[in-house]
Each structure stands twice: as C-alpha cells, then as structure tokens.
Amino acid sequence: MWLHMGNDVVIPLSEVISVIDLTDEPSQLNREFIKTAEEEGFVVQLSDTPVSIVICATNVYLSPISAKTLYKRASGSDFGITERVKES
C-alpha cells in the first residue's frame, strides 16, 4: 500500500516509522529533531506551513496534511493508494 503525503508525493506505507502532529507548538525535542534532520539533508518540505512530520526510513517529510488524515489514509485502503494486481 502507498500513502499520499501531499504535494503529489506518494511513499510506500512500509517505509513510515512515525507521524507526528504539528498543529500545536512543536516540543523542544521535535524542533531539535527537525533541525538535525535538516542539517543532515533528510528533510523533504512539502509545504511552507506543515501540519505534520512523517518520519520514514530514508527521509523526514514536512507534510501539509494533518496527522489524523494521514492515519486514516494509512489505516484503510479507501484512503490510501493501493496497488492493483491483474488476475490472470
């Protein structure tokens, strides 16, 4: 299954490690994490005003889509993008 992150970015759901809500003021730990990830070149900014952080195996995405919506998409095939397999 795939997860649409916003801004035409789709990633394999198996790569998602964590989704963090940024609607409230980010904690000091989250700010430090984002800063370190930016310095190391792992951050992919999908929006000027992100509302969630999606930590993946290879990148950290700053997404314009809420953590709640991303969770719903990941939880059900109706909300995410599924691979269609042709039956022979």
C-alpha positions in Angstrom: 0.0 0.0 0.0 1.1 3.6 -0.7 0.5 6.7 1.3 -0.2 10.1 -0.4 1.7 12.7 1.7 0.5 15.8 -0.2 2.1 17.9 -2.9 2.0 14.9 -5.3 4.3 12.8 -3.1 3.4 9.1 -2.6 5.6 6.8 -0.5 5.4 3.1 0.4 3.5 2.7 3.7 6.1 0.1 4.8 8.7 3.0 5.0 6.6 5.0 7.5 8.1 4.9 11.0 6.1 7.7 12.7 3.7 10.5 12.1 3.8 13.5 14.4 1.2 16.2 14.8 2.4 19.8 14.5 -0.9 21.6 14.9 0.1 22.5 18.5 3.5 24.2 19.2 6.2 21.5 18.5 8.0 20.3 21.5 11.7 21.2 22.1 12.6 17.6 21.2 10.7 17.7 17.9 12.3 21.1 17.0 15.7 19.7 17.7 14.9 16.6 15.6 13.8 18.7 12.6 16.8 20.9 12.9 19.2 17.9 13.0 17.4 16.2 10.1 17.6 19.4 8.0 21.3 19.7 8.7 21.8 16.1 7.6 19.8 16.7 4.5 17.0 14.3 5.3 14.1 16.8 5.3 11.7 17.0 2.4 9.5 20.0 2.8 6.2 19.6 1.1 4.6 22.8 2.4 5.6 26.2 3.7 3.3 25.6 6.7 3.5 21.9 7.5 1.0 20.4 10.0 2.7 17.0 10.4 6.0 15.3 10.4 6.3 11.9 8.7 9.4 10.0 9.7 10.4 7.4 7.1 13.3 5.0 6.7 15.2 7.4 4.4 13.6 10.9 4.7 11.6 13.1 7.1 8.7 14.8 5.3 7.0 18.0 6.5 3.5 17.5 5.2 0.6 19.9 4.7 -1.8 17.0 5.5 -2.8 16.5 9.1 -1.6 13.5 11.1 -5.2 12.4 11.6 -5.9 12.4 7.9 -2.6 10.5 7.2 -3.5 8.0 9.8 -7.0 7.4 8.2 -5.3 7.0 4.8 -2.8 4.5 6.2 -5.5 2.6 8.1 -7.9 1.9 5.3 -7.4 1.1 1.6 -10.2 3.5 0.8 -8.0 6.5 1.9 -4.5 5.4 0.7 -3.4 4.3 -2.7 -3.4 0.5 -3.2 -1.6 -1.4 -5.9 -3.9 -3.2 -8.2 -2.9 -6.7 -9.2 -4.3 -8.1 -12.5 -5.7 -11.6 -12.2 -4.5 -14.0 -14.8 
